[in-house]
Amino acid sequence: MPTKNVTDDRISKFKNKGKDPAKLREKRITECVELRKANKDERFLKRRNITLSSLPDEDALSPGHSSEEKVSFNIEEIIGDVNSDSRQRQTRGCQAARKLLSRERNPPLKEITDAGLMTRFVAFLSMDDEPTLQFEAAWALTNIASGTSWHTQQVVEHGAVPAFISLLASPLLHISEQAVWALGNIAGDGPAYRDALISCNVVPALLARITPETPVGYLRNLTWTLSNLCRNKNPFPPMSAVQQLLPSLIQLLHLSDKDILSDACWAISYLTDGSNDRIDIVVRTGIIPRVVELMGHKELSVLTPALRSIGNIVSGSDLQTQMAIDAGVLSVLPQLMRHAKASVQKEACWALSNIAAGPCKQIQQLITCGLVPPLVELLKNGDFKTQREAVWAVTNFTSGGTVEQVVQLVQSGALEAIINLLQVKDAKTILVILDAINNIFMAAEKLGETEKVCLLIEQLGGLERIEVLQNHENETVYQAAHSLIEKFFTDEEIDDLKVEATDSEFIFQNADVKKTFEF
């Protein structure tokens, strides 16, 4: 039908059995850009002014001290101190630079960089006999790396990466943790520096810091850095690095700290946001049950990436999806579809739409586990972004489901709900709805009850809305609506039909049809 051609790009990227048998399990990509960016504001790629858990004297070294003190520093004095031969002056200069760079508003990143101090800062990183100087230089460089890509580039090109990796092994925990933070900022800049760090063997050096004695605060920063090493997919992280990282990420996922769980879940979500082969590497670790469990976590910061991870996994193969179903995902999704936060409802609907794009056996599991009522609720009452995902769930359901399953969906109120959504302005959503209606007609044709569905749609106000769409400004919407009208809504067919209506259902009777399509 016409709408199939228009929406074929997205449909072919579902693991959809009902449209193109040659592409049953291809993931949708383009249409999910917005979902992939969900909560991006909450996920900082780089960090400045966090508190190190291992500072020996937090009051002395914390960046949060009075702004009055910071005003007294000036770049000229800092340059003179850092370039002097006096360790005391060098330390004072580095600390002053660090405090300026730790300002919440307009830190002078470029001014410090242009002052030519980077070479000195990097040189100070190797001074194990001057731990305070070493630490202040590391902190200053970390804050510079938290800036733009250009600032990060200056840190890398001045040779800081090998020095920071060496500092990971420092016996002084606060210095080691500062190196973790710096490397996280560099990795967060993008795939190029992420892969450069991996090539420098940063992964084993970081993982060596995970021990039973490692403080929780340190592990938080470490987990965040590991998640940045998993981030970005153009290109994806090297498979060898992923295999190195996974055992430790699994270990971190079994801790109880919410910040560690959040970043570990985000790491899993990045690693599963790819081909089925990449999803397979993750699911083979046996982690799915734990991630499903974390979908029910009370903290939104944990629940969100856990849900994203499972949504990625169920966009994979039939087997990968079934593993998530077997782990209990269908028992958790209804409560997430009724979550107070709209973004959670939307992502839960997105996950459901991917499961609905599977074989009829998995569609039946959706029905059995009670996913249809909350789906219809969201079609009726969700915000538009959620409704859009719910519409896709209906279209996938009607594409791959059996005739009996499609009848159950219609009986649940889904047809009425999508008809009401034909009034939205978004042309793509309208086309997907028209596609779902066409699929329902195809199911009715198999029962020989097309005319009965015509009358049901007319009674629900759908015929009038589809007729209005023949005047839509979008040419493809016009063609799709016109095609439905011409194909299914002729006066002769409707006039031949007798309708018996009851309070609770519509029963369509026709002498020429032996079966009944009941609602």
C-alpha positions as CSV (number, residue, x, y, z in Angstrom):
1,M,0.0,0.0,0.0
2,P,1.1,3.6,-0.4
3,T,2.0,4.1,3.3
4,K,4.3,1.1,3.2
5,N,6.5,2.9,0.6
6,V,6.6,6.1,2.7
7,T,7.4,4.4,6.0
8,D,9.5,1.6,4.6
9,D,12.8,3.1,5.8
10,R,11.8,2.9,9.4
11,I,9.8,-0.3,9.1
12,S,12.8,-2.1,7.5
13,K,14.9,-1.0,10.5
14,F,12.6,-2.8,12.9
15,K,13.1,-6.4,13.4
16,N,9.8,-6.6,11.5
17,K,8.5,-9.8,10.1
18,G,5.4,-8.4,8.4
19,K,7.0,-6.3,5.7
20,D,10.3,-7.5,4.3
21,P,11.2,-11.1,5.0
22,A,14.7,-10.5,3.9
23,K,15.2,-7.9,6.6
24,L,13.4,-9.3,9.6
25,R,15.6,-7.9,12.3
26,E,17.3,-4.7,11.1
27,K,17.2,-2.0,13.7
28,R,15.6,1.4,13.1
29,I,18.2,4.0,13.3
30,T,17.3,7.4,11.8
31,E,13.9,7.7,13.5
32,C,15.4,6.9,16.9
33,V,17.9,9.8,16.9
34,E,15.7,11.7,19.4
35,L,15.4,8.6,21.7
36,R,19.1,8.1,21.5
37,K,19.6,11.7,22.7
38,A,17.1,11.4,25.5
39,N,18.5,12.6,28.8
40,K,21.7,13.8,27.1
41,D,21.6,16.9,29.3
42,E,21.8,14.7,32.4
43,R,24.8,12.8,31.1
44,F,27.9,15.0,31.1
45,L,30.5,14.0,28.6
46,K,33.1,16.0,30.6
47,R,33.2,17.1,34.2
48,R,34.7,20.0,36.0
49,N,34.7,20.8,39.7
50,I,33.7,17.3,41.0
51,T,34.9,16.5,44.5
52,L,37.6,13.8,44.7
53,S,36.7,11.2,47.3
54,S,40.3,10.7,48.2
55,L,41.5,14.2,48.9
56,P,43.7,14.2,52.0
57,D,42.7,17.8,52.9
58,E,39.5,18.7,51.1
59,D,39.3,22.1,52.7
60,A,42.7,23.1,51.4
61,L,42.3,21.8,47.9
62,S,38.6,22.0,47.1
63,P,37.7,24.2,44.1
64,G,34.6,25.5,45.9
65,H,36.3,28.2,47.9
66,S,35.5,31.9,48.0
67,S,35.3,33.8,44.7
68,E,37.0,36.7,46.5
69,E,40.2,34.7,46.8
70,K,40.1,33.9,43.1
71,V,39.8,37.5,42.0
72,S,43.3,38.2,43.5
73,F,45.0,35.9,41.0
74,N,46.2,37.2,37.7
75,I,47.6,35.5,34.6
76,E,51.0,37.3,34.7
77,E,51.7,36.2,38.3
78,I,50.8,32.7,37.5
79,I,53.1,32.6,34.4
80,G,55.9,34.0,36.5
81,D,55.4,31.4,39.2
82,V,54.9,28.3,37.0
83,N,58.0,29.2,34.9
84,S,60.2,29.8,37.9
85,D,62.8,27.4,39.3
86,S,61.3,27.5,42.8
87,R,59.2,24.4,43.7
88,Q,57.3,26.6,46.1
89,R,56.4,29.2,43.4
90,Q,55.6,26.5,40.9
91,T,53.2,24.9,43.3
92,R,51.7,28.3,44.1
93,G,51.3,29.1,40.4
94,C,49.7,25.7,39.6
95,Q,47.3,26.0,42.5
96,A,46.3,29.6,41.4
97,A,45.8,28.4,37.8
98,R,43.8,25.4,39.0
99,K,41.5,27.7,41.1
100,L,41.0,30.1,38.2
101,L,40.1,27.1,35.9
102,S,37.7,25.8,38.6
103,R,35.5,28.9,38.4
104,E,31.9,28.1,37.7
105,R,31.5,31.0,35.3
106,N,33.8,31.7,32.4
107,P,37.0,29.9,33.5
108,P,40.0,31.4,31.6
109,L,40.7,28.2,29.7
110,K,42.0,29.8,26.6
111,E,44.0,32.4,28.5
112,I,45.8,29.8,30.5
113,T,46.4,27.7,27.4
114,D,47.7,30.6,25.3
115,A,50.0,31.6,28.2
116,G,52.2,28.6,27.2
117,L,52.0,26.8,30.5
118,M,50.9,23.4,29.1
119,T,54.4,22.0,28.7
120,R,55.2,22.9,32.3
121,F,52.0,21.4,33.6
122,V,52.7,18.2,31.8
123,A,56.3,18.1,33.0
124,F,55.1,18.5,36.6
125,L,53.0,15.3,36.3
126,S,56.1,13.2,36.4
127,M,57.4,14.8,39.7
128,D,56.6,12.0,42.1
129,D,58.8,13.6,44.7
130,E,56.6,16.7,44.7
131,P,53.1,15.3,45.1
132,T,51.4,18.6,45.8
133,L,52.8,20.2,42.6
134,Q,52.0,17.0,40.7
135,F,48.4,17.0,41.9
136,E,47.8,20.7,41.2
137,A,49.2,20.4,37.7
138,A,47.0,17.3,37.1
139,W,43.9,19.2,38.3
140,A,44.7,22.2,36.1
141,L,45.1,20.0,33.1
142,T,41.9,18.1,33.9
143,N,39.9,21.3,34.0
144,I,41.4,22.4,30.7
145,A,40.5,19.1,29.2
146,S,36.9,19.7,30.4
147,G,36.5,22.5,27.9
148,T,36.0,22.4,24.1
149,S,37.6,19.8,21.8
150,W,40.3,22.4,21.1
151,H,41.2,22.6,24.8
152,T,41.2,18.8,25.0
153,Q,43.5,18.7,21.9
154,Q,46.0,21.0,23.6
155,V,46.2,18.7,26.6
156,V,46.7,15.6,24.4
157,E,49.2,17.2,22.0
158,H,51.3,18.4,24.9
159,G,51.8,14.7,25.9
160,A,49.6,14.5,28.9
161,V,48.0,11.1,28.1
162,P,51.0,8.8,28.9
163,A,51.7,10.9,32.0
164,F,48.1,10.5,33.2
165,I,48.1,6.8,32.5
166,S,51.3,6.5,34.6
167,L,49.7,8.4,37.4
168,L,46.9,5.8,37.6
169,A,49.4,3.7,39.5
170,S,50.3,6.4,42.0
171,P,50.4,5.2,45.6
172,L,48.6,8.5,46.5
173,L,44.9,7.8,45.9
174,H,43.9,11.4,45.3
175,I,46.5,11.7,42.6
176,S,45.5,8.5,41.0
177,E,41.8,9.5,41.1
178,Q,42.7,12.9,39.5
179,A,44.2,10.9,36.6
180,V,41.0,8.9,36.3
181,W,39.0,12.1,36.1
182,A,41.4,13.6,33.5
183,L,41.3,10.5,31.3
184,G,37.5,10.5,31.5
185,N,37.4,14.0,30.2
186,I,39.7,13.1,27.3
187,A,37.7,10.0,26.5
188,G,34.5,12.0,26.6
189,D,35.7,14.3,23.8
190,G,34.8,11.8,21.1
191,P,35.8,8.5,19.4
192,A,39.2,9.7,18.2
193,Y,40.6,10.4,21.6
194,R,38.7,7.5,23.1
195,D,40.5,5.2,20.7
196,A,43.8,7.0,21.3
197,L,43.5,6.2,25.0
198,I,42.6,2.6,24.3
199,S,45.7,2.3,22.0
200,C,47.8,3.5,25.0
201,N,46.5,0.6,27.1
202,V,44.4,2.8,29.3
203,V,41.8,0.0,29.9
204,P,44.0,-2.4,31.9
205,A,45.5,0.4,33.8
206,L,42.1,1.6,34.8
207,L,40.7,-1.8,35.6
208,A,43.7,-2.5,37.9
209,R,42.3,0.2,40.2
210,I,39.1,-1.8,40.9
211,T,39.8,-3.8,44.1
212,P,37.7,-4.6,47.2
213,E,39.6,-1.8,49.0
214,T,38.8,0.9,46.4
215,P,36.7,3.6,48.0
216,V,33.2,4.0,46.6
217,G,33.8,7.6,45.7
218,Y,36.8,6.6,43.6
219,L,34.8,3.9,42.0
220,R,32.2,6.4,41.0
221,N,34.7,8.5,39.0
222,L,36.3,5.3,37.6
223,T,32.9,4.0,36.4
224,W,32.1,7.3,34.7
225,T,35.5,7.2,32.9
226,L,34.8,3.6,31.8
227,S,31.4,4.6,30.5
228,N,33.1,7.3,28.4
229,L,35.4,4.6,26.9
230,C,32.2,2.8,25.8
231,R,30.5,5.9,24.3
232,N,30.2,6.9,20.7
233,K,29.5,4.7,17.7
234,N,31.1,6.4,14.8
235,P,33.2,4.3,15.0
236,F,32.3,1.9,17.8
237,P,34.9,1.2,20.4
238,P,37.3,-1.6,19.3
239,M,35.8,-5.0,20.1
240,S,38.9,-6.0,22.0
241,A,38.5,-3.1,24.4
242,V,34.8,-4.0,24.8
243,Q,35.7,-7.5,25.8
244,Q,38.3,-6.2,28.3
245,L,35.8,-3.8,29.8
246,L,32.7,-6.0,30.1
247,P,33.8,-8.3,33.1
248,S,34.5,-5.2,35.3
249,L,31.3,-3.5,34.1
250,I,29.3,-6.6,35.1
251,Q,31.1,-6.5,38.5
252,L,30.1,-2.8,39.0
253,L,26.5,-3.5,38.0
254,H,26.2,-5.7,41.1
255,L,27.2,-2.9,43.5
256,S,24.5,-0.9,45.3
257,D,25.7,2.7,44.9
258,K,23.3,4.6,42.6
259,D,25.9,6.7,40.8
260,I,28.0,3.6,40.0
261,L,24.9,1.7,38.8
262,S,23.9,4.7,36.6
263,D,27.2,5.0,34.8
264,A,27.6,1.2,34.5
265,C,24.1,1.0,33.0
266,W,24.9,3.9,30.6
267,A,28.0,1.9,29.5
268,I,25.9,-1.1,28.8
269,S,23.5,1.0,26.8
270,Y,26.3,2.4,24.6
271,L,27.7,-1.1,24.0
272,T,24.3,-2.5,23.0
273,D,23.5,0.4,20.7
274,G,24.8,-1.3,17.6
275,S,24.6,-4.4,15.4
276,N,23.4,-7.8,16.6
277,D,27.0,-9.0,16.9
278,R,27.7,-6.2,19.4
279,I,24.5,-6.9,21.3
280,D,25.5,-10.5,21.4
281,I,28.8,-9.8,23.1
282,V,26.9,-8.1,26.0
283,V,24.1,-10.6,26.3
284,R,26.5,-13.6,26.4
285,T,27.8,-12.3,29.7
286,G,24.5,-13.2,31.3
287,I,23.8,-9.7,32.5
288,I,20.3,-9.3,31.1
289,P,18.5,-10.4,34.3
290,R,20.4,-7.8,36.4
291,V,19.7,-5.0,33.9
292,V,16.0,-6.0,33.9
293,E,16.1,-5.8,37.7
294,L,17.6,-2.3,37.5
295,M,14.7,-1.2,35.3
296,G,12.7,-1.3,38.5
297,H,15.2,0.8,40.5
298,K,13.7,3.7,42.4
299,E,16.3,6.2,41.1
300,L,15.5,7.6,37.7
301,S,19.2,7.9,37.0
302,V,19.5,4.1,37.1
303,L,16.2,3.2,35.7
304,T,16.6,5.3,32.5
305,P,19.9,3.7,31.2
306,A,18.7,0.2,32.2
307,L,15.6,0.7,30.1
308,R,17.6,2.1,27.3
309,S,19.9,-1.0,27.4
310,I,17.0,-3.4,27.3
311,G,15.4,-1.3,24.5
312,N,18.6,-1.8,22.5
313,I,18.7,-5.5,23.2
314,V,15.1,-6.2,22.1
315,S,15.9,-4.4,18.8
316,G,18.3,-7.3,18.1
317,S,17.6,-10.8,17.0
318,D,14.6,-13.0,17.9
319,L,16.9,-14.9,20.3
320,Q,18.2,-11.8,22.0
321,T,14.7,-10.4,22.4
322,Q,13.6,-13.7,23.9
323,M,16.4,-13.6,26.4
324,A,15.1,-10.3,27.6
325,I,11.5,-11.7,27.7
326,D,12.7,-14.7,29.7
327,A,14.5,-12.4,32.1
328,G,11.1,-10.8,32.9
329,V,11.1,-7.6,30.9
330,L,7.4,-7.9,30.1
331,S,6.5,-7.9,33.8
332,V,8.4,-4.6,34.3
333,L,7.3,-2.7,31.2
334,P,3.7,-2.1,32.3
335,Q,4.7,-0.1,35.4
336,L,7.2,1.9,33.3
337,M,4.5,2.6,30.7
338,R,2.5,4.1,33.6
339,H,5.5,5.9,35.1
340,A,5.0,9.5,36.2
341,K,7.8,10.8,33.9
342,A,6.8,11.0,30.2
343,S,10.4,10.2,29.0
344,V,10.2,6.9,30.7
345,Q,6.8,6.1,29.2
346,K,8.2,7.0,25.8
347,E,11.2,4.7,26.1
348,A,9.1,1.9,27.5
349,C,6.8,2.3,24.5
350,W,9.9,2.2,22.2
351,A,11.1,-1.0,23.7
352,L,7.6,-2.5,23.4
353,S,7.4,-1.5,19.7
354,N,10.6,-3.4,19.1
355,I,9.2,-6.5,20.8
356,A,6.0,-6.1,18.8
357,A,8.1,-6.2,15.6
358,G,9.0,-9.8,16.4
359,P,7.3,-13.1,15.5
360,C,3.7,-13.8,16.5
361,K,5.0,-16.0,19.5
362,Q,6.5,-12.9,21.1
363,I,3.5,-10.8,20.2
364,Q,1.4,-13.4,22.1
365,Q,3.6,-13.0,25.1
366,L,2.9,-9.2,25.0
367,I,-0.8,-10.0,25.1
368,T,-0.5,-12.6,27.8
369,C,1.6,-10.4,30.0
370,G,-1.0,-7.6,29.8
371,L,1.0,-5.0,27.7
372,V,-2.0,-4.1,25.5
373,P,-4.1,-2.1,28.1
374,P,-1.2,0.2,29.1
375,L,-0.4,0.6,25.3
376,V,-3.9,1.7,24.6
377,E,-3.8,4.1,27.6
378,L,-0.8,5.8,26.2
379,L,-2.3,6.0,22.8
380,K,-5.2,7.9,24.4
381,N,-3.5,9.9,27.1
382,G,0.3,10.0,26.6
383,D,2.2,13.0,25.4
384,F,2.7,13.2,21.7
385,K,6.3,11.7,21.7
386,T,5.0,8.7,23.6
387,Q,1.9,8.4,21.4
388,R,4.2,8.4,18.4
389,E,6.1,5.4,19.8
390,A,2.8,3.7,20.7
391,V,1.5,4.1,17.2
392,W,4.6,2.3,15.9
393,A,3.9,-0.5,18.4
394,V,0.4,-0.9,17.0
395,T,1.7,-0.9,13.4
396,N,4.3,-3.5,14.2
397,F,1.8,-5.5,16.1
398,T,-0.6,-5.5,13.2
399,S,2.2,-6.3,10.7
400,G,3.5,-9.4,12.3
401,G,0.6,-10.6,14.4
402,T,-1.9,-13.4,13.5
403,V,-5.4,-12.5,12.6
404,E,-6.6,-13.5,16.1
405,Q,-4.0,-11.3,17.7
406,V,-5.0,-8.3,15.5
407,V,-8.7,-8.9,16.5
408,Q,-7.6,-8.8,20.1
409,L,-5.8,-5.6,19.6
410,V,-8.8,-4.0,18.0
411,Q,-11.1,-5.3,20.7
412,S,-8.9,-3.6,23.3
413,G,-9.6,-0.2,21.9
414,A,-6.4,0.4,19.9
415,L,-8.3,1.0,16.6
416,E,-10.4,3.7,18.2
417,A,-7.3,5.3,19.8
418,I,-5.3,5.5,16.6
419,I,-8.3,6.8,14.7
420,N,-8.5,9.7,17.2
421,L,-4.8,10.4,16.5
422,L,-5.5,10.9,12.8
423,Q,-6.0,14.6,13.8
424,V,-2.4,15.2,14.7
425,K,-0.3,17.5,12.5
426,D,2.7,15.2,12.1
427,A,2.5,13.6,8.6
428,K,4.8,10.7,9.4
429,T,2.6,9.7,12.4
430,I,-0.5,9.9,10.2
431,L,1.1,7.6,7.6
432,V,2.1,5.1,10.2
433,I,-1.5,5.1,11.5
434,L,-2.9,4.6,8.0
435,D,-0.5,1.7,7.6
436,A,-1.9,0.1,10.8
437,I,-5.5,0.6,9.6
438,N,-4.5,-1.1,6.3
439,N,-3.0,-4.0,8.2
440,I,-6.2,-4.3,10.2
441,F,-8.1,-4.5,6.9
442,M,-5.8,-7.2,5.7
443,A,-6.6,-9.3,8.8
444,A,-10.3,-8.7,8.2
445,E,-9.9,-9.8,4.6
446,K,-8.7,-13.1,5.8
447,L,-11.9,-13.5,7.7
448,G,-14.0,-12.2,4.9
449,E,-15.2,-9.3,7.1
450,T,-13.7,-6.2,5.4
451,E,-17.1,-4.5,5.3
452,K,-17.6,-5.0,9.1
453,V,-14.3,-3.2,9.8
454,C,-15.4,-0.5,7.4
455,L,-18.5,0.1,9.5
456,L,-16.7,0.0,12.7
457,I,-14.2,2.6,11.5
458,E,-17.1,4.8,10.3
459,Q,-18.9,4.5,13.6
460,L,-15.7,5.5,15.4
461,G,-15.4,8.6,13.2
462,G,-12.5,7.2,11.2
463,L,-14.1,7.4,7.8
464,E,-14.7,11.2,8.1
465,R,-11.1,11.7,9.3
466,I,-9.6,9.7,6.5
467,E,-11.8,11.6,4.0
468,V,-10.5,14.9,5.5
469,L,-6.9,13.6,5.0
470,Q,-7.6,13.6,1.2
471,N,-7.1,17.4,1.5
472,H,-3.9,17.1,3.5
473,E,-1.0,19.4,2.3
474,N,1.3,16.4,2.3
475,E,1.0,14.6,-1.0
476,T,1.9,11.2,0.4
477,V,-0.7,11.5,3.2
478,Y,-3.3,12.4,0.5
479,Q,-2.4,9.4,-1.6
480,A,-2.5,7.0,1.3
481,A,-5.9,8.3,2.5
482,H,-7.3,8.2,-1.0
483,S,-6.1,4.7,-1.5
484,L,-7.8,3.5,1.7
485,I,-11.1,5.2,0.7
486,E,-11.0,3.7,-2.8
487,K,-10.1,0.3,-1.7
488,F,-12.3,-0.3,1.2
489,F,-15.0,2.4,1.5
490,T,-17.5,2.0,-1.4
491,D,-21.2,2.8,-1.0
492,E,-22.2,-0.5,-2.3
493,E,-20.3,-2.5,0.3
494,I,-21.6,-0.4,3.2
495,D,-25.2,-0.5,2.0
496,D,-25.2,-4.3,1.8
497,L,-24.2,-4.6,5.5
498,K,-26.6,-4.9,8.4
499,V,-25.4,-3.7,11.8
500,E,-26.4,-4.8,15.2
501,A,-25.1,-2.7,18.0
502,T,-25.1,-3.6,21.7
503,D,-23.9,-1.5,24.6
504,S,-20.7,-3.4,25.0
505,E,-19.7,-4.5,21.5
506,F,-20.3,-4.2,17.8
507,I,-21.4,-7.4,16.1
508,F,-21.4,-7.1,12.3
509,Q,-23.6,-9.6,10.5
510,N,-23.6,-10.4,6.8
511,A,-25.4,-13.3,5.2
512,D,-22.5,-14.0,2.9
513,V,-19.9,-14.2,5.6
514,K,-19.8,-17.3,7.8
515,K,-17.2,-16.0,10.4
516,T,-17.7,-12.9,12.5
517,F,-15.2,-10.2,13.3
518,E,-16.5,-9.2,16.8
519,F,-15.5,-6.2,19.0
